Structures are given as C-alpha cells and as structure tokens.
Amino acid sequence: MKNGRGGAWRLLVAMLATLALVAGACGSDDATEDDAAPAVATTAAVEDTAAPAEEAPAEDAAAEEAPAEDAPAEEEQDDVDAECPLGRSTEVAADMLPLRVVIVPIVDVAPIIYAVRCGIYAAHGLEVTVETAASGPAAAQLVAAGEGDIGIIAWHPLAAAWANGAPFRVVIDGATLAAAQGKVMVSPDSDIETLADLAGRTVGIGAIGSVFHVALLTAFQDAGVDASTVEIVAVPITEEIAAVQSGSIDAMLALEPFTTIGQMQGLKVIADNLFGGRVEQGSSGGFTAMAPWAEQNEETIRRARAAWTQVVELIQADEAGFRAFLPTYTALTPELAAVIALTEYRTTTEAANIQPSVDLTAEVGLIAETFDVGPFIAFPEG
C-alpha cells in the first residue's frame, strides 16, 4: 500500500474529481418526472423540503376528484407530528457541538434527515447543518476541501482512495443495501434474457468504481460471464430508465426507488438480487471524515453515532412508520414508499462489517489487492 505523501494525495483528489464528474448528474434537475431523484434538502432547514414542483398538478387533480369527506385526512397529513411518525424528541442537551453533514439525494440518508427534523441530534447535543452533494465522491470532495465535517460515500470507491493512503476515516458505518434493490433491467422488447446475453452490449451504472460497478462485476464472475465483453458506462441513476427506453444503453443497474419505478414502467428484469451474496457480506457505505478532524472530535463522533443508532432502532421497530416518513423528505409517493425494498442500517462501526467490501473490490479487480481497513476507522466499536 502506498503511503499518504503528497503524490498519492494529489492522485486521490484527481480520482475523486473524475468519479464526481461521471456521477455528478445524480439528483440533477435534468431528470425526467418519472425518474425524479429524492428531493432532499440542501440546508439545515430539512423540514421545509417538498417534492418536486412538477408533481403538484397530479396532486391538485386528485384533490379535485376526492370527495369532501377526505378533507380532514389532508389536514391530518399537514399536522407537524406527521413529519416524525417514529417519534419526536423535545429534549435539548445543555452543551451543543456543531456538525456539518454532507449527504446525497437517496433514500438511505433517512436517519440523518430524521435526526435533524425530529430533534434527535439536539437531544444528543449536536447542532447539525446539512448540505447535499451530487454523489458520494462529490461528498468526499467537499469533506476533503473542509466544506463539511462528515460525508456519505460507499466503501467500494473509497477503497481505491485508501489504497493510495488517503486520510479519510470512517466515523459511521451506515448501511447494507437490501439484496432485492439491485436489478439488471432491459427494455420490455429486448432480446436480452440473461447476464450472458450482455456480451457486446452496453450497461449503465451510477458511477465507475461504485457499489453498482462492484455488484455488476461480482454478478458477472458468479455467472461465468467475461466482463471484458460488456461495455460498462456511467449513467446518472436518475437518467438510466430513460436511457434504456431510448435505446442509448441496453441495460441498467440501479437501486431503489428506480428499480421499482422501472418495473412499473414495464422494464424487464434479467438479473435480481445483485446486492446480495458476496456484496451483502459487507456494508455498502457510511460517513467519513478527514483524519485530523476525526482525531480532534471524538466526542462529536460519539454523539453522532448515538443519534444514528437511536434513529435506526426506531426504523427497525416500526417499518410502517419508516415507510410513512419517506414521502416527507423525498419525491416518493406514499404508494411507491410502501413497496420499495428498504436498506438495512448498521448500529455499530467496526472493521468486520466493512472489510468484506474492501476485499470484494479487490476480488473484482477494481483495486490491485486488498488491505486491512482497521486503521481507517475512527474509534472502532468492534
């Protein structure tokens, strides 16, 4: 493994910039209505977040058609308690510490949004501001530039940065993608039926080096498919469905809610459970900080982990309440939120849960060799 001297660090910054560019349109305003990314807030005022404006006409039409007796239900949805269906904390700690969190517009950031909106951070003595980045690598760039304290990213692309000695430290081990979230999908009239049929075809994934990339290469290995015969290209996840429908790519691999949306629009699933098996053995990602900040802010990290764990336990205890919360900070309709496959969240930050992701990144050839992830975890709990 290379050390963290200047050359490796400059290489890291260049790599993150490239990854951010290829994934940068994720959650962009150019997405179609059907492919709209979750509308996560870009400031601490998370409670003001609403679904994209283009959805309003449909809601207005539904309101006009609904009988008069439905009005009280709409008023009930506007009740402030409906924003926190898993419970709200009214406690505020005596001493408050600041924390700047960089997220990306995906469903998986639910514990962060909930902790801000519903008083969990305040109860744990944290004054949190939230900024939204276009992708995990873009979030890492903001953290590296000092514009955020901790940022969300998947461990698979970060493995390449760690292999070059990058001083990122894991502060919260976030989630494991549900196996059912990962599907390879093609147009309904496509002659592609299996992964083997993708030889000579083009598959769109969210970003090169991402968990999508690792999952696809793993599926190819497990199916005995030569990945070199398939053209794998970066397509923003918000644009993948339209790209398959237009024929600009032959297949796509995404995550929720886009897999469910794609099926609703008639796309054909040729491979399922791509986030299961070897991919599922490790955590998908979480939150990192720069090593100097992590070393100097142990108390802040401990409080952030405690708040995260509290929300995750609430989510695990009340799936219906969690699904009811999703439409309050994303563009998901209640109907879609009720059926999508949900992410599973970690409640401890330990090397044993992250190491398999680094190992798998090496097994599929995206890094030269695996390494011990332990030194890259701040204050490990296991």
N, C-alpha and C positions, 0 to 999 in steps of 0.2 A: 504494500500500500504506500502511496506517496504521502509525503508529509504536507503540512499546511503552509508552506512557504509561498512567497508572492506569486510564482509562476502557476502553481496549482490553483491558487485563489483567483487569478485572472481567468484561467481556464474555466473555473466554476461559473463565474459571472457571465462569461460568453455563452456557456452551455445553458444557463437559466434563461438568458435573453432569447436564445433560439427556441427553447421549449415554450416560452411565453408567447412568442410570435406565432408558432404553429397552433397553439391552443387559445390564442388571445381573443378570438371572437366568441368564445363560450359565454353565453349570457348576454350577447350583444343586442343592440336594438334592431339589428337587421333580421332577427329571427322571425319566421312566419308566426301567425297566431296559433296554429296548431302545435308548433314546436317551441312555444314560448318557454324561456327558462324561468325558474322560480324567481319571483320579484323580491329578492332580499334587500333590506335597507342598506344604504351606503354610509350611514352615520349612526350615532348612538340612538337616534330617535327611531328605533326599530318599530315602536308601537304605531308609527304613522304610516308604515308600509302598506301598500294596497296592491291588488292585482293590476296587470297592465290595462291601460285605458281602453284598448280595443275590445276587451271583454264586456264593457259596460252595456252596449246595445243589447246583447243577448240577455243580460240580467234585467234590463229595463223591460224587454219584451215579456220575459217570464213574469215580472211583477204585474204587467198589464193583464195577463191572462189569468193570474191567480185570483181565486175568489176572495171577497172582502175578509172572510174569517181568517185568512192566512196572515193578515197584517200583524197580529200580536207576535207571531213567530219571528217575523223580520225584526221587530223591535227587540225581541229577546236576543237575537244574534248581535245586536248593537250594544248590549249590556257589556260593561267593562269586564265582568267576570268571565264572559265567554272567550276573552283573549287568553285566559290562563286556565284551561279546562283541567289541568293536572294539579291545580292548587297555586295559590299566590302567597308569598311571604311578605309580611308587613314590617319585619324587623330590620333595623339598620345598625350595623356594628358601630361601636364607638370610634374606632380608628379605621380610616379608609385608605386604601392603597390604589394608585392609578394603574390601569392595564389597557393597552391598545391591542385589539384583536383584529387580525385580517382574515376574512372568510372568503369563500367563493359561493356563487349563487346556486347551491344544490340543497336538496332536502336534508343531507347529512349534517348540516350545521344547526339542526333543531335545538340541541342542548344549549348552544351559545345564545341563540335568539331568545329561547325561553328564559334562560337565566337573567338576561338583561331586562326583558319585558316584565317578568313576573317577580322581581325582587330577590331572586336567589343570590345574585352577586352581591347586592347591597347587604344582605344578611351575613354574607361571608367576608364583609369588609373590603369589597372591591368596587371601584368606580370605573366602569368599563365603557370604552368607546369602540365602535365597530366600523371597519372600513371593508368594502367589497372589492376584491380583485377578480380579474377575468379567469384565472386558472391557478392551480396550485403553484407552479413555477413562478407565476407573476406575484403570488402572495409571498413566496420566498424572497423574491427580489425586493419587495417592499420592506421585509424584515431585515434583509442584508443592508439596505440603504438607511436603516434607522427610522423608517416611517411607520413601523409597527413593532410591538414587543414580541408577540407570538403570531404565527400564521399557519393556516391549514395547508397541508400538502400530503400527497401519497408517499409511502415509504419507497416504492419502487423507483421513481425518478430520483428521489433523494439519495438512493443507494449509490448512484453514479457520482453524485457530489461528495458523499462521504468517502468514496474510493479515492478521491483526489484530495482528501484531508480537509474538506470544508468544515468550518467551525459552527455547524448547526447542531443544536441539541434538542432531543425530544423532550417536551415538557408535559404533553398529554397524549397518551395512546388512545386514539379516538374510536375507530370503528372497524368492523369487518363487514364487507358487502355481502348481502344475502345471495346465496348461490343463484336463486331464481331471477335476480336482477340482470344477470348477464346473458344476453341472447344475440346470436348472429342472425340477422334478418335480411330478406331479399324481397324484391317486388313480387306480388302475387302471381304474375305470369312468367316468372323467371324459370329457366330450366335447371337452376342450381338446387340440388336436393340435400347435399351433404357437404361437409368441410372439404372432402377430396375434390369436389366439383369446383372449388375456388381456384384451382390451378389456372394460371393465365388470366385471372380476374383481379379486380380492384376492390379492396375492403377499406372502408373508412373507420377510423378510430379517433377518439378525442384528441390525443396527442402522442407523438412518438416518445417512447420511453415511459409511458404512463402505465397505470394498472391495467388499462384496456389492452395496451400492447403486450404486456406480460401475460395477461389472461388468454389472449388470442394465440400467442406463440406456444403457451402451455397446452392449449386445446389441440393445436397442430401436432405437437410432439406426442400427445396421448393418442391421437388418431392416426399416427404414422404418416402425416402429411408433410411434404417438404416445403417449409415456409418460404424458401427462396423462389418458389414458383408462383408465389402470390405477391401482388403489389399492395403493400400496406401504406396508406396515406393518411395524413392528419386532416380531419374534417371536424369543425366545431360541433359539439354534441347537439347544439340547437339547430344545426343545418343538415344533420345526417338523414333524417326521414325524407326531406325534400330532395336531397341528393340521390337517394335510392329511387324515389319516384320519378325523377327526371332522367335517370339512367346515367348520371355523371359518375356514379360508383355502382358496383354490382351488389355490394353487401355492406352492412354496417354492424358495429358492435358498440352498444351504448349502455346506459344504466337507467334506472327509474328517474323520472316518470316516462322517459322516452321509449322504453321497451313496451310499456303498456299502451302508450299513445300510438306507437307504430302498429301494434296488433289491432287496435281499434280502427286504424285506417286501412287495414287489410294486408299489411306486410306479412310475409311468410317466415316462420321461424325454422331454420335449418339446423341450429345447434342451441341447446339450452344449458342452463346451469354453469355458465362459463366462469362464474366467481366461486364455484365450489371446488371440491378436490384439493389439489395442491395449493391453489390460490387461497382457499378458505382457511388453510392451516395457519396463516399469518394475518396480522392486522393489515387493513388496507391503507390506513394513514391516520394522521392526527395533527398535532400542533407542535411547531418547533420555534426555537428562539436562537439568537446568536449566543455562542458560548460565554462571552463576557457578561452579557445581560443575565443569563441563567445563573451564573456563579454568584452574581450580586443580588439576586432577587428570589432566594429560596422561599421566603415567606409568601411572596406573591404567587409563586407556582403552587405551593401547598394549598393556598386558599382557592386558586382556580381549579385545582384538581378536586377539592372538596365540593365546590359548587357543581362541577361537571358530574361527579358521582351522584349527587343528590338528584339532579335532573334525570340522569339515566335511570336511576332506581324508580323515579316517578313514571318514566316512559315504560319501563319493563312491567310495572304493576298495573298499568291501565292503557292497553293498546288502543281501545276505542277513544279514550281521551287524547292520546297522541295523534291518532288519525284526524280527530276533530280540530286539533291545533294546526295541522299542516296548511290548510287553506288560509289561515290568518296571516301567514308571512310569505306565502308563495302564490303563484298563479294557478295552483291546482284547484280544481273544483272539488266540492265535497264528495261527489261521485267517484272521481279519479283517486282522491286521497283514500277512499275506502277500500280500494282494490290493489294498489301498487304494493310490490314487495318491499318490505322495510329493512333498513340497515340494522345490524346488531352492534351495540355500543359496548366498548370496554369500560371497566370501572377501576382498573389498576394500570399503572405504567411500568412495564417490566420487559426485559430483553427477550424472554422466552416467547412472548407474543409477536415480537417484531422480527426476530431473527429469521423465521421461515420466509418472510417476504424478501429479505436481502438474499437469502440462499436461492430462492426461485428466480430472482432477477439474474443471478449468475448462471443458473441451470439453462435458461433460455437464451443465453449469450449476449445480454444487454450490458453486462459488466464482465470483465475478464475472469474474476474469481471472487468468491465470497469472502467475508471477513467478519470479525466479532463486532456486533453492533453495540455491545455493552458500553464501551467508552463514549458513545454518542448519546447516551441517555442521562438526563439531569436527574439526580436523586432517585434512582430506580427503586421501585417498591417491592420487587420480587427477587 
